[in-house]
Amino acid sequence: MLICDLHVHTNFSKDGESSVEAILRAAEVAGLDAIAITDHDSVDGAKKALACETSVLVIPGIEVTTKQGHLLVLGVTELIPAGLDVVDTVEIARKMGALLILPHPYHVWRHGVARRKKIGMNVVDAIETFNSRYIVGSANRKAARIAERLGKPCVAGSDAHHARFVGFGRTFVEADRTVPSILAAIRAGKVTCGGKQTPLRTYTHQSLNNTWRKIKRFTRHVQLR
């Protein structure tokens, strides 16, 4: 049984706070067997992680911003364009042979695809039913209910944007310690998941920082027009 965190960000994400090296060290300390590097609309962090010396298996991936919300694509090192309809994004990812996970599908403020397009639940391989950045937990529970109804495997991710929270979401996978084996096991539903929540104070701090960065980017864009 392998312990995996399937949703982690580095500072190659605009809102990521930790380096690739710090993330990998944290994964080792947390006792993880594998970690998926899923930066927002970037594969640079994943590719850098693959080149690092580490005892943790790196699953390359990307969190794609689709027209309806976010989509986790695992097993790829090629960039997928942002801003497309989720169905079109899925089609591109399928041609790459990727594993598709719907992250935080029902979160009100965090780009949940399922809140905007029901078909998104049907076209993925698995559903993230534990995201450590859900503070109340109702969205996690709703995702779990829908996943069970649809017969979709349930997975977890820390959605860590800082190294100290790597491993807060854990997916336990019955697989050999290779990327193809892990992805195949997730598709087959040979998984269980769980974890612990990111502290409310930290989540609030990160959210405010992210909002401030967006305001500064918008202001800079207006000034340059």
Contacts in CASP RR format, 6 or more apart in sequence:
PFRMAT RR
TARGET T0000
AUTHOR 0000-0000-0000
METHOD contacts of the structure
MODEL  1
MLICDLHVHTNFSKDGESSVEAILRAAEVAGLDAIAITDHDSVDGAKKAL
ACETSVLVIPGIEVTTKQGHLLVLGVTELIPAGLDVVDTVEIARKMGALL
ILPHPYHVWRHGVARRKKIGMNVVDAIETFNSRYIVGSANRKAARIAERL
GKPCVAGSDAHHARFVGFGRTFVEADRTVPSILAAIRAGKVTCGGKQTPL
RTYTHQSLNNTWRKIKRFTRHVQLR
1 172 0 8 1.000
1 173 0 8 1.000
1 174 0 8 1.000
2 33 0 8 1.000
2 34 0 8 1.000
2 172 0 8 1.000
2 173 0 8 1.000
2 174 0 8 1.000
2 175 0 8 1.000
2 177 0 8 1.000
2 182 0 8 1.000
3 31 0 8 1.000
3 32 0 8 1.000
3 33 0 8 1.000
3 34 0 8 1.000
3 170 0 8 1.000
3 171 0 8 1.000
3 172 0 8 1.000
4 32 0 8 1.000
4 33 0 8 1.000
4 34 0 8 1.000
4 35 0 8 1.000
4 36 0 8 1.000
4 59 0 8 1.000
4 170 0 8 1.000
4 171 0 8 1.000
4 172 0 8 1.000
4 173 0 8 1.000
4 182 0 8 1.000
5 27 0 8 1.000
5 30 0 8 1.000
5 32 0 8 1.000
5 34 0 8 1.000
5 35 0 8 1.000
5 36 0 8 1.000
5 156 0 8 1.000
5 157 0 8 1.000
5 158 0 8 1.000
5 160 0 8 1.000
5 166 0 8 1.000
5 167 0 8 1.000
5 168 0 8 1.000
5 169 0 8 1.000
5 170 0 8 1.000
5 171 0 8 1.000
6 36 0 8 1.000
6 38 0 8 1.000
6 59 0 8 1.000
6 72 0 8 1.000
6 74 0 8 1.000
6 101 0 8 1.000
6 128 0 8 1.000
6 155 0 8 1.000
6 156 0 8 1.000
6 157 0 8 1.000
6 171 0 8 1.000
7 36 0 8 1.000
7 38 0 8 1.000
7 63 0 8 1.000
7 72 0 8 1.000
7 101 0 8 1.000
7 103 0 8 1.000
7 128 0 8 1.000
7 131 0 8 1.000
7 156 0 8 1.000
7 157 0 8 1.000
7 158 0 8 1.000
7 159 0 8 1.000
7 160 0 8 1.000
7 169 0 8 1.000
8 23 0 8 1.000
8 27 0 8 1.000
8 35 0 8 1.000
8 36 0 8 1.000
8 37 0 8 1.000
8 38 0 8 1.000
8 157 0 8 1.000
8 158 0 8 1.000
8 159 0 8 1.000
8 160 0 8 1.000
8 166 0 8 1.000
9 15 0 8 1.000
9 16 0 8 1.000
9 37 0 8 1.000
9 38 0 8 1.000
9 39 0 8 1.000
9 40 0 8 1.000
9 63 0 8 1.000
9 159 0 8 1.000
9 160 0 8 1.000
9 161 0 8 1.000
10 16 0 8 1.000
10 18 0 8 1.000
10 19 0 8 1.000
10 20 0 8 1.000
10 23 0 8 1.000
10 37 0 8 1.000
10 39 0 8 1.000
10 45 0 8 1.000
10 48 0 8 1.000
10 49 0 8 1.000
11 17 0 8 1.000
11 18 0 8 1.000
11 19 0 8 1.000
11 20 0 8 1.000
12 20 0 8 1.000
12 39 0 8 1.000
12 42 0 8 1.000
12 44 0 8 1.000
12 45 0 8 1.000
12 48 0 8 1.000
13 39 0 8 1.000
13 40 0 8 1.000
13 42 0 8 1.000
13 63 0 8 1.000
13 161 0 8 1.000
14 40 0 8 1.000
14 213 0 8 1.000
15 40 0 8 1.000
15 161 0 8 1.000
15 206 0 8 1.000
15 209 0 8 1.000
15 210 0 8 1.000
15 213 0 8 1.000
16 39 0 8 1.000
16 161 0 8 1.000
16 162 0 8 1.000
17 161 0 8 1.000
17 162 0 8 1.000
17 163 0 8 1.000
17 206 0 8 1.000
18 26 0 8 1.000
18 161 0 8 1.000
18 162 0 8 1.000
18 163 0 8 1.000
20 37 0 8 1.000
20 45 0 8 1.000
20 48 0 8 1.000
20 49 0 8 1.000
20 52 0 8 1.000
21 52 0 8 1.000
22 163 0 8 1.000
23 35 0 8 1.000
23 37 0 8 1.000
23 49 0 8 1.000
23 160 0 8 1.000
23 163 0 8 1.000
23 166 0 8 1.000
24 35 0 8 1.000
24 49 0 8 1.000
24 52 0 8 1.000
24 54 0 8 1.000
24 56 0 8 1.000
24 58 0 8 1.000
25 163 0 8 1.000
26 163 0 8 1.000
26 164 0 8 1.000
26 166 0 8 1.000
26 167 0 8 1.000
27 35 0 8 1.000
27 54 0 8 1.000
27 56 0 8 1.000
27 166 0 8 1.000
27 167 0 8 1.000
28 54 0 8 1.000
28 55 0 8 1.000
28 56 0 8 1.000
30 166 0 8 1.000
30 167 0 8 1.000
32 56 0 8 1.000
32 166 0 8 1.000
32 167 0 8 1.000
32 170 0 8 1.000
33 56 0 8 1.000
33 57 0 8 1.000
33 177 0 8 1.000
34 56 0 8 1.000
34 57 0 8 1.000
34 58 0 8 1.000
34 59 0 8 1.000
34 173 0 8 1.000
34 177 0 8 1.000
34 179 0 8 1.000
34 182 0 8 1.000
35 49 0 8 1.000
35 56 0 8 1.000
35 57 0 8 1.000
35 58 0 8 1.000
35 59 0 8 1.000
35 166 0 8 1.000
36 59 0 8 1.000
36 60 0 8 1.000
36 61 0 8 1.000
36 72 0 8 1.000
36 74 0 8 1.000
37 45 0 8 1.000
37 46 0 8 1.000
37 49 0 8 1.000
37 58 0 8 1.000
37 59 0 8 1.000
37 60 0 8 1.000
37 61 0 8 1.000
38 46 0 8 1.000
38 61 0 8 1.000
38 62 0 8 1.000
38 63 0 8 1.000
38 72 0 8 1.000
38 73 0 8 1.000
38 74 0 8 1.000
39 45 0 8 1.000
39 46 0 8 1.000
39 61 0 8 1.000
39 62 0 8 1.000
39 63 0 8 1.000
40 63 0 8 1.000
40 65 0 8 1.000
40 70 0 8 1.000
41 62 0 8 1.000
41 63 0 8 1.000
41 64 0 8 1.000
41 65 0 8 1.000
41 79 0 8 1.000
41 82 0 8 1.000
42 62 0 8 1.000
42 79 0 8 1.000
43 60 0 8 1.000
43 61 0 8 1.000
43 62 0 8 1.000
43 76 0 8 1.000
43 77 0 8 1.000
43 78 0 8 1.000
43 79 0 8 1.000
46 58 0 8 1.000
46 60 0 8 1.000
46 61 0 8 1.000
46 62 0 8 1.000
46 77 0 8 1.000
47 60 0 8 1.000
47 77 0 8 1.000
49 58 0 8 1.000
49 60 0 8 1.000
50 58 0 8 1.000
50 60 0 8 1.000
50 77 0 8 1.000
52 58 0 8 1.000
57 177 0 8 1.000
57 178 0 8 1.000
57 179 0 8 1.000
57 182 0 8 1.000
59 74 0 8 1.000
59 75 0 8 1.000
59 179 0 8 1.000
59 182 0 8 1.000
59 183 0 8 1.000
60 74 0 8 1.000
60 75 0 8 1.000
60 76 0 8 1.000
60 77 0 8 1.000
60 179 0 8 1.000
61 72 0 8 1.000
61 73 0 8 1.000
61 74 0 8 1.000
61 75 0 8 1.000
61 76 0 8 1.000
61 77 0 8 1.000
61 98 0 8 1.000
62 72 0 8 1.000
62 73 0 8 1.000
62 76 0 8 1.000
62 79 0 8 1.000
62 80 0 8 1.000
63 70 0 8 1.000
63 71 0 8 1.000
63 72 0 8 1.000
63 73 0 8 1.000
63 103 0 8 1.000
64 70 0 8 1.000
64 71 0 8 1.000
64 72 0 8 1.000
64 73 0 8 1.000
64 80 0 8 1.000
64 82 0 8 1.000
64 89 0 8 1.000
64 93 0 8 1.000
65 82 0 8 1.000
65 83 0 8 1.000
65 111 0 8 1.000
66 82 0 8 1.000
66 83 0 8 1.000
66 84 0 8 1.000
66 85 0 8 1.000
66 86 0 8 1.000
66 89 0 8 1.000
66 113 0 8 1.000
67 83 0 8 1.000
67 84 0 8 1.000
67 85 0 8 1.000
67 86 0 8 1.000
68 85 0 8 1.000
68 86 0 8 1.000
68 112 0 8 1.000
68 113 0 8 1.000
68 116 0 8 1.000
68 117 0 8 1.000
68 120 0 8 1.000
69 86 0 8 1.000
69 111 0 8 1.000
69 112 0 8 1.000
69 113 0 8 1.000
69 116 0 8 1.000
70 103 0 8 1.000
70 104 0 8 1.000
70 110 0 8 1.000
70 111 0 8 1.000
70 112 0 8 1.000
70 113 0 8 1.000
71 86 0 8 1.000
71 89 0 8 1.000
71 90 0 8 1.000
71 93 0 8 1.000
71 100 0 8 1.000
71 101 0 8 1.000
71 102 0 8 1.000
71 103 0 8 1.000
71 113 0 8 1.000
71 124 0 8 1.000
72 100 0 8 1.000
72 101 0 8 1.000
72 102 0 8 1.000
72 103 0 8 1.000
72 128 0 8 1.000
73 80 0 8 1.000
73 89 0 8 1.000
73 93 0 8 1.000
73 96 0 8 1.000
73 98 0 8 1.000
73 99 0 8 1.000
73 100 0 8 1.000
74 98 0 8 1.000
74 99 0 8 1.000
74 100 0 8 1.000
74 101 0 8 1.000
74 183 0 8 1.000
75 96 0 8 1.000
75 97 0 8 1.000
75 98 0 8 1.000
75 99 0 8 1.000
75 179 0 8 1.000
75 183 0 8 1.000
76 93 0 8 1.000
76 96 0 8 1.000
76 97 0 8 1.000
76 98 0 8 1.000
78 96 0 8 1.000
80 89 0 8 1.000
80 92 0 8 1.000
80 93 0 8 1.000
80 96 0 8 1.000
81 89 0 8 1.000
81 92 0 8 1.000
83 89 0 8 1.000
84 92 0 8 1.000
86 113 0 8 1.000
86 117 0 8 1.000
86 119 0 8 1.000
86 120 0 8 1.000
86 123 0 8 1.000
87 119 0 8 1.000
87 120 0 8 1.000
87 123 0 8 1.000
90 100 0 8 1.000
90 120 0 8 1.000
90 123 0 8 1.000
90 124 0 8 1.000
93 100 0 8 1.000
94 100 0 8 1.000
99 125 0 8 1.000
99 126 0 8 1.000
99 183 0 8 1.000
99 186 0 8 1.000
99 187 0 8 1.000
100 123 0 8 1.000
100 124 0 8 1.000
100 125 0 8 1.000
100 126 0 8 1.000
101 124 0 8 1.000
101 125 0 8 1.000
101 126 0 8 1.000
101 127 0 8 1.000
101 128 0 8 1.000
101 155 0 8 1.000
101 186 0 8 1.000
102 112 0 8 1.000
102 113 0 8 1.000
102 114 0 8 1.000
102 120 0 8 1.000
102 121 0 8 1.000
102 124 0 8 1.000
102 126 0 8 1.000
102 127 0 8 1.000
102 128 0 8 1.000
103 112 0 8 1.000
103 128 0 8 1.000
103 131 0 8 1.000
103 157 0 8 1.000
103 159 0 8 1.000
104 110 0 8 1.000
104 111 0 8 1.000
104 112 0 8 1.000
104 128 0 8 1.000
104 131 0 8 1.000
104 133 0 8 1.000
104 134 0 8 1.000
104 139 0 8 1.000
104 143 0 8 1.000
104 159 0 8 1.000
105 112 0 8 1.000
105 113 0 8 1.000
105 114 0 8 1.000
105 115 0 8 1.000
105 121 0 8 1.000
105 127 0 8 1.000
105 128 0 8 1.000
105 139 0 8 1.000
105 143 0 8 1.000
105 146 0 8 1.000
106 112 0 8 1.000
106 114 0 8 1.000
106 115 0 8 1.000
106 139 0 8 1.000
106 142 0 8 1.000
106 143 0 8 1.000
107 115 0 8 1.000
107 131 0 8 1.000
107 134 0 8 1.000
107 139 0 8 1.000
108 115 0 8 1.000
108 139 0 8 1.000
110 133 0 8 1.000
113 120 0 8 1.000
113 121 0 8 1.000
114 120 0 8 1.000
114 121 0 8 1.000
114 143 0 8 1.000
114 146 0 8 1.000
121 127 0 8 1.000
121 146 0 8 1.000
121 150 0 8 1.000
121 152 0 8 1.000
122 150 0 8 1.000
124 152 0 8 1.000
125 152 0 8 1.000
125 153 0 8 1.000
125 186 0 8 1.000
125 187 0 8 1.000
126 147 0 8 1.000
126 152 0 8 1.000
126 153 0 8 1.000
126 154 0 8 1.000
126 155 0 8 1.000
126 186 0 8 1.000
126 187 0 8 1.000
126 189 0 8 1.000
126 191 0 8 1.000
127 143 0 8 1.000
127 146 0 8 1.000
127 147 0 8 1.000
127 150 0 8 1.000
127 152 0 8 1.000
127 153 0 8 1.000
127 154 0 8 1.000
127 155 0 8 1.000
128 143 0 8 1.000
128 154 0 8 1.000
128 155 0 8 1.000
128 156 0 8 1.000
128 157 0 8 1.000
129 140 0 8 1.000
129 143 0 8 1.000
129 144 0 8 1.000
129 147 0 8 1.000
129 154 0 8 1.000
129 155 0 8 1.000
129 156 0 8 1.000
129 193 0 8 1.000
130 140 0 8 1.000
130 144 0 8 1.000
130 154 0 8 1.000
130 155 0 8 1.000
130 156 0 8 1.000
130 157 0 8 1.000
130 169 0 8 1.000
130 193 0 8 1.000
130 194 0 8 1.000
130 195 0 8 1.000
131 139 0 8 1.000
131 140 0 8 1.000
131 156 0 8 1.000
131 157 0 8 1.000
131 158 0 8 1.000
131 159 0 8 1.000
131 169 0 8 1.000
132 156 0 8 1.000
132 157 0 8 1.000
132 158 0 8 1.000
132 159 0 8 1.000
132 160 0 8 1.000
132 165 0 8 1.000
132 167 0 8 1.000
132 168 0 8 1.000
132 169 0 8 1.000
132 195 0 8 1.000
132 196 0 8 1.000
132 197 0 8 1.000
132 198 0 8 1.000
133 158 0 8 1.000
133 159 0 8 1.000
133 197 0 8 1.000
133 198 0 8 1.000
133 203 0 8 1.000
134 140 0 8 1.000
134 197 0 8 1.000
135 197 0 8 1.000
135 198 0 8 1.000
135 200 0 8 1.000
135 203 0 8 1.000
137 197 0 8 1.000
143 154 0 8 1.000
144 154 0 8 1.000
147 153 0 8 1.000
147 154 0 8 1.000
148 154 0 8 1.000
153 186 0 8 1.000
153 187 0 8 1.000
153 188 0 8 1.000
153 189 0 8 1.000
153 191 0 8 1.000
154 191 0 8 1.000
154 192 0 8 1.000
154 193 0 8 1.000
155 171 0 8 1.000
155 186 0 8 1.000
155 191 0 8 1.000
155 193 0 8 1.000
156 169 0 8 1.000
156 170 0 8 1.000
156 171 0 8 1.000
156 193 0 8 1.000
156 194 0 8 1.000
156 195 0 8 1.000
157 167 0 8 1.000
157 168 0 8 1.000
157 169 0 8 1.000
157 170 0 8 1.000
157 171 0 8 1.000
157 193 0 8 1.000
158 165 0 8 1.000
158 166 0 8 1.000
158 167 0 8 1.000
158 168 0 8 1.000
158 169 0 8 1.000
158 198 0 8 1.000
159 198 0 8 1.000
160 166 0 8 1.000
160 167 0 8 1.000
160 168 0 8 1.000
160 198 0 8 1.000
161 206 0 8 1.000
162 202 0 8 1.000
162 206 0 8 1.000
165 198 0 8 1.000
165 202 0 8 1.000
167 195 0 8 1.000
168 195 0 8 1.000
168 196 0 8 1.000
168 197 0 8 1.000
168 198 0 8 1.000
169 193 0 8 1.000
169 194 0 8 1.000
169 195 0 8 1.000
169 196 0 8 1.000
170 193 0 8 1.000
170 194 0 8 1.000
170 195 0 8 1.000
171 186 0 8 1.000
171 191 0 8 1.000
171 192 0 8 1.000
171 193 0 8 1.000
171 194 0 8 1.000
172 191 0 8 1.000
172 192 0 8 1.000
172 193 0 8 1.000
173 182 0 8 1.000
173 185 0 8 1.000
173 186 0 8 1.000
173 190 0 8 1.000
173 191 0 8 1.000
174 185 0 8 1.000
174 190 0 8 1.000
174 191 0 8 1.000
175 181 0 8 1.000
175 182 0 8 1.000
175 184 0 8 1.000
175 185 0 8 1.000
175 190 0 8 1.000
176 182 0 8 1.000
185 191 0 8 1.000
END
